């Protein structure tokens, strides 16, 4: 690896007060931290139906997902989630609450999902999406869901809905420590 500051080679070493070996520049001593990517998205609902987007890009092209994507520098989690919903589905929604987080350490990603109330009727497929559709909870196409994280949040939503609309905060932490 090469240093982003001066272009010299780096070396993996232990630095004081850190338990992880880091790539450190052999010339300028810049420490290169590798941090996870943050993904933001929404679980948008309207009249007891959930909005899903059919992916028009890989991975999982042709499968259903929640509107979501990578957070950009300079935006909050909430702003990123709303931007992604607008970019993928021309969707505007009011945030009800932070619905949960989903960590994927093996690929360095953390997902934040907001439960949202759909505010517009002119949602439609936009960039990266081939179709947008509202589903009753008993119509969710479980065999065509794009990612384990989407499956996780949709199943939690169905549980919470069936529990008298008692929408709790969810995380996959227990799944991570049991594996």
C-alpha positions as CSV (number, residue, x, y, z in Angstrom):
1,X,0.0,0.0,0.0
2,X,1.1,3.6,-0.7
3,X,0.6,6.6,1.6
4,X,-2.2,8.9,0.5
5,X,-0.3,11.9,1.9
6,X,3.2,11.5,0.4
7,X,3.1,8.4,-1.9
8,X,5.7,6.4,0.0
9,X,5.3,2.7,1.1
10,X,3.4,1.8,4.2
11,X,4.1,-0.9,6.7
12,X,1.6,-2.7,9.0
13,X,2.7,-2.0,12.6
14,X,1.3,-1.8,16.1
15,X,1.0,1.8,17.1
16,X,1.0,2.9,20.8
17,X,-2.4,2.5,22.6
18,X,-4.0,0.7,19.6
19,X,-4.8,-3.1,19.6
20,X,-5.1,-3.3,15.8
21,X,-2.1,-3.3,13.4
22,X,-2.3,-0.3,11.1
23,X,-0.8,0.7,7.8
24,X,1.7,3.5,8.7
25,X,3.7,5.4,6.2
26,X,7.4,4.6,6.4
27,X,8.4,8.2,5.6
28,X,5.8,10.7,7.0
29,X,4.3,8.3,9.6
30,X,0.7,9.0,8.5
31,X,-1.6,6.3,10.0
32,X,-4.0,4.9,7.4
33,X,-7.3,3.9,9.2
34,X,-9.7,1.6,7.4
35,X,-13.2,2.3,8.4
36,X,-16.5,0.8,7.5
37,X,-18.8,2.2,4.8
38,X,-22.1,3.6,6.1
39,X,-25.3,2.7,4.3
40,X,-28.5,4.7,4.9
41,X,-32.0,3.8,3.9
42,X,-35.7,3.7,4.7
43,X,-38.5,1.2,5.2
44,X,-41.2,3.4,3.7
45,X,-44.9,2.6,4.4
46,X,-48.3,3.9,3.2
47,X,-51.7,2.6,4.2
48,X,-50.2,-0.5,5.9
49,X,-48.2,-1.3,2.8
50,X,-44.4,-1.4,2.4
51,X,-42.6,0.2,-0.6
52,X,-39.9,-1.9,-2.2
53,X,-37.6,-1.2,-5.1
54,X,-36.6,-3.8,-7.7
55,X,-32.8,-3.4,-8.3
56,X,-31.6,-2.6,-11.8
57,X,-27.9,-2.9,-10.9
58,X,-25.7,-5.6,-9.5
59,X,-25.4,-7.1,-7.0
60,X,-28.8,-8.7,-6.9
61,X,-30.2,-7.2,-10.1
62,X,-33.9,-8.0,-10.4
63,X,-34.5,-8.6,-6.7
64,X,-36.4,-6.4,-4.3
65,X,-34.8,-4.1,-1.7
66,X,-35.4,-1.1,0.5
67,X,-34.4,2.3,-1.0
68,X,-30.9,2.7,0.4
69,X,-27.3,3.5,-0.5
70,X,-24.0,4.9,0.7
71,X,-23.9,8.0,2.8
72,X,-22.1,11.0,1.3
73,X,-19.7,13.3,3.1
74,X,-21.4,16.4,4.4
75,X,-24.8,14.8,5.0
76,X,-26.5,13.4,8.1
77,X,-27.9,9.9,8.3
78,X,-31.4,11.3,7.9
79,X,-30.4,13.5,4.9
80,X,-28.6,10.5,3.2
81,X,-31.6,8.3,3.7
82,X,-34.0,10.8,2.2
83,X,-31.6,11.5,-0.7
84,X,-31.3,7.8,-1.5
85,X,-35.1,7.3,-1.5
86,X,-35.5,10.3,-3.8
87,X,-32.7,9.0,-6.2
88,X,-34.0,5.5,-6.4
89,X,-37.8,5.9,-6.2
90,X,-38.6,9.6,-6.4
91,X,-39.9,9.0,-2.9
92,X,-40.5,11.6,-0.2
93,X,-41.1,10.4,3.3
94,X,-41.5,11.7,6.8
95,X,-39.2,10.0,9.3
96,X,-41.1,8.1,12.0
97,X,-38.0,6.8,13.8
98,X,-34.7,5.2,13.4
99,X,-35.9,1.6,13.0
100,X,-32.6,-0.2,13.4
101,X,-29.0,-0.9,12.4
102,X,-27.4,-3.9,10.7
103,X,-23.7,-4.5,10.8
104,X,-21.8,-6.5,8.2
105,X,-18.2,-6.7,9.6
106,X,-16.9,-9.1,7.0
107,X,-17.4,-6.5,4.2
108,X,-17.0,-3.4,6.3
109,X,-20.6,-2.0,6.1
110,X,-23.1,-0.6,8.6
111,X,-26.7,0.0,7.6
112,X,-29.0,2.5,9.3
113,X,-32.7,2.1,8.4
114,X,-35.5,4.7,9.1
115,X,-39.1,3.8,9.3
116,X,-40.9,6.4,7.2
117,X,-44.3,7.5,6.2
118,X,-44.6,8.0,2.5
119,X,-45.6,11.6,1.7
120,X,-46.0,11.6,-2.1
121,X,-48.0,9.6,-4.6
122,X,-45.7,10.1,-7.6
123,X,-43.0,7.7,-6.6
124,X,-41.6,5.6,-9.4
125,X,-38.5,3.8,-10.6
126,X,-35.5,6.2,-11.0
127,X,-31.7,5.5,-11.0
128,X,-30.7,1.9,-10.2
129,X,-34.3,0.8,-9.9
130,X,-36.5,-1.0,-12.5
131,X,-39.7,-1.1,-10.6
132,X,-41.2,0.4,-7.4
133,X,-44.2,-1.2,-5.7
134,X,-46.3,-1.2,-2.5
135,X,-46.8,-4.6,-0.9
136,X,-49.2,-5.7,1.8
137,X,-47.2,-7.6,4.4
138,X,-48.7,-10.9,3.3
139,X,-47.6,-10.2,-0.3
140,X,-43.9,-9.5,0.3
141,X,-41.9,-11.5,-2.3
142,X,-39.7,-13.3,0.3
143,X,-37.9,-15.5,-2.3
144,X,-37.0,-12.4,-4.3
145,X,-35.4,-10.2,-1.5
146,X,-32.0,-8.8,-2.5
147,X,-30.0,-9.0,0.8
148,X,-30.1,-10.6,4.2
149,X,-30.3,-7.1,5.8
150,X,-33.5,-6.3,3.8
151,X,-35.0,-9.7,4.8
152,X,-34.1,-8.9,8.5
153,X,-35.8,-5.5,8.5
154,X,-38.9,-6.7,6.6
155,X,-39.3,-9.7,9.0
156,X,-39.0,-7.4,12.0
157,X,-41.5,-5.0,10.5
158,X,-44.0,-7.8,10.0
159,X,-43.5,-9.0,13.6
160,X,-43.9,-5.4,14.9
161,X,-47.0,-4.8,12.7
162,X,-48.6,-8.1,14.0
163,X,-47.7,-7.0,17.5
164,X,-50.2,-4.1,17.2
165,X,-48.0,-1.7,15.3
166,X,-45.5,-1.7,18.2
167,X,-42.4,-0.7,16.1
168,X,-39.3,-1.3,18.2
169,X,-35.6,-0.6,17.4
170,X,-33.8,-3.6,15.9
171,X,-30.2,-4.6,15.4
172,X,-28.6,-7.8,14.2
173,X,-26.1,-7.8,17.1
174,X,-27.4,-11.1,18.6
175,X,-27.0,-12.8,15.1
176,X,-23.4,-11.5,15.0
177,X,-22.4,-12.9,18.4
178,X,-24.1,-16.3,17.9
179,X,-22.0,-17.1,14.8
